[in-house]
Amino acid sequence: MTVEISNERVAYVLKYDLGEVEGETADLRCTNPENLEDVSTRDGIENDGNAIVSFPADYHGETEVVITGSDGGEDTGTIEV
């Protein structure tokens, strides 16, 4: 196996409200509001109030974020990438 660094994607840490997102895990969806296309998705992340998400390196603009807990609740927001 060969492990190497790639600059095809850029990673960010998102912080969200643990009081809103319930459960041990959470699902994260980032959507481009202009065309409703999925930009980045993570399922089953540890629900600790932080999420690492990556975007294509050439993606720039607004992104709608929805984080849904495995036991219910969600936190939403809009970020600029």
C-alpha positions as CSV (number, residue, x, y, z in Angstrom):
1,M,0.0,0.0,0.0
2,T,1.2,3.5,-0.8
3,V,0.1,6.4,1.4
4,E,0.6,9.9,0.0
5,I,-0.6,13.4,0.6
6,S,-3.1,14.8,-1.9
7,N,-4.1,18.4,-2.5
8,E,-7.3,17.4,-4.4
9,R,-9.4,18.2,-1.3
10,V,-9.3,20.8,1.5
11,A,-10.3,19.8,5.1
12,Y,-12.1,22.0,7.7
13,V,-13.2,21.4,11.2
14,L,-16.8,22.3,11.9
15,K,-18.1,22.9,15.4
16,Y,-21.8,22.3,16.2
17,D,-24.2,22.4,19.2
18,L,-24.2,19.1,21.2
19,G,-27.4,20.3,22.9
20,E,-29.2,20.0,19.5
21,V,-27.6,16.8,18.1
22,E,-28.5,13.7,20.1
23,G,-26.9,10.2,20.1
24,E,-23.4,8.6,19.9
25,T,-23.0,9.3,16.2
26,A,-24.1,11.9,13.7
27,D,-24.5,12.3,9.9
28,L,-23.2,15.4,8.2
29,R,-24.4,16.8,4.8
30,C,-23.0,19.8,3.0
31,T,-25.0,21.0,0.1
32,N,-24.4,23.7,-2.5
33,P,-27.6,25.9,-2.2
34,E,-27.3,27.1,-5.8
35,N,-27.8,23.7,-7.4
36,L,-28.7,21.5,-4.3
37,E,-25.8,19.2,-5.1
38,D,-24.1,17.3,-2.4
39,V,-20.6,18.7,-1.8
40,S,-19.5,16.6,1.1
41,T,-21.1,13.8,3.2
42,R,-19.9,12.0,6.3
43,D,-22.0,9.3,8.0
44,G,-21.5,7.8,11.5
45,I,-19.1,10.4,12.8
46,E,-18.5,10.6,16.5
47,N,-21.0,13.0,18.0
48,D,-18.5,15.2,20.0
49,G,-19.4,18.7,18.7
50,N,-16.7,18.6,16.0
51,A,-16.7,17.3,12.5
52,I,-13.9,17.1,10.0
53,V,-15.2,17.6,6.5
54,S,-13.4,18.0,3.2
55,F,-14.4,19.8,0.0
56,P,-13.0,19.6,-3.5
57,A,-10.0,22.0,-3.7
58,D,-11.6,24.0,-6.4
59,Y,-15.0,24.4,-4.6
60,H,-15.7,27.9,-3.4
61,G,-18.9,29.5,-2.2
62,E,-21.7,29.0,0.3
63,T,-22.5,25.6,1.7
64,E,-25.5,24.6,3.7
65,V,-24.6,22.2,6.6
66,V,-27.0,19.8,8.3
67,I,-25.7,17.6,11.2
68,T,-28.3,15.0,12.3
69,G,-27.9,12.9,15.5
70,S,-28.4,9.1,15.5
71,D,-31.0,9.6,18.3
72,G,-32.6,12.7,16.8
73,G,-32.1,16.4,16.7
74,E,-30.1,18.4,14.2
75,D,-28.0,21.5,13.9
76,T,-27.9,23.5,10.7
77,G,-26.0,26.5,9.3
78,T,-24.4,28.0,6.3
79,I,-20.6,28.4,5.9
80,E,-18.5,30.1,3.3
81,V,-15.8,27.8,1.8
